[in-house]
């Protein structure tokens, strides 16, 4: 009997929010984001019923973003088709809903941890990615096939990896166990390396540099921080080299060529006059198209946009897109760059609202880390997530997206709840 009780206690006190893990698992096995969005809404309702209370979330940076959603929705209803308006609403609402779910999870289940939960999610994603690779090793012969196979949910894994490094290395915490922590770190790192993505590399470096600077400033442990980062760099470089040696030279060469053209692909100052030039520098072409459309708008549209449902006009449409009917009346609904997408739909105010929401974690970190030192780890991770989210928004949609940012959103809601509870505790003590 004591043995059974100890097992039950272990399962009960894992600190993991398993419904969130299940939702992400459903996405991994192919369940559509529309379905998982409905499941998330159902889970929120369940939490409220179970807690027998309604919670009003207070999330830094959210008010102006919600104002943008409201006015862009209203303008879209007046000026755009119902189909286009509804499509854009789905692009924007799931991420916001998940932010709220992360907030509610901490309020209703304070004994559990969204942060620890996303670590489990990152580990799960990497396991699934390597199972796919091992069951289909032929993808190692083709760069695009390898990226598609191993790169599932790679932006989620990149952010989770950085959070794990911050807690494990910078704060010296044992999260699961020493062996398990190392296994999770290296499995996620291996997936990141073998996915050969430029964006996640830039994200990870920027997030870790930010965390290192914060660690130096607030812990005043310059020497320790430098030693840790050197160790991380040496181990990481060695591991990267080992992973690269496993793939054919053709894949490495393809990656090197893509890396060399990175700055050109996002350079909006270049002249793009042909379809070939547009295809070779598609992100820059999208941004140019959005900027031209915004500048041709009236003052009201420049400030508030043309509403949800408005597309971005493009002159050059890829043949495949025509066949798949991705464009509608020569317009695309969503760009790789979330800021320029919102610039057309929500104007300069909507774009500012998005930037404020992205950077809210940095604001929280600098504003409250000295006042609430017990939340130092959570606040540094929130700041790093702001850096990563802002970069992701510039290159791959971000929070205005077809495939929503699950772990970033859940964590940002969670850390806001933790911060609000810390404020309330101090107020009560005073």
Order of alpha helices (4+ residues) and beta strands (2+ residues): alpha-alpha-alpha-alpha-alpha-alpha-alpha-alpha-alpha-alpha-alpha-alpha-alpha-alpha-alpha-alpha-beta-alpha-beta-alpha-alpha-alpha
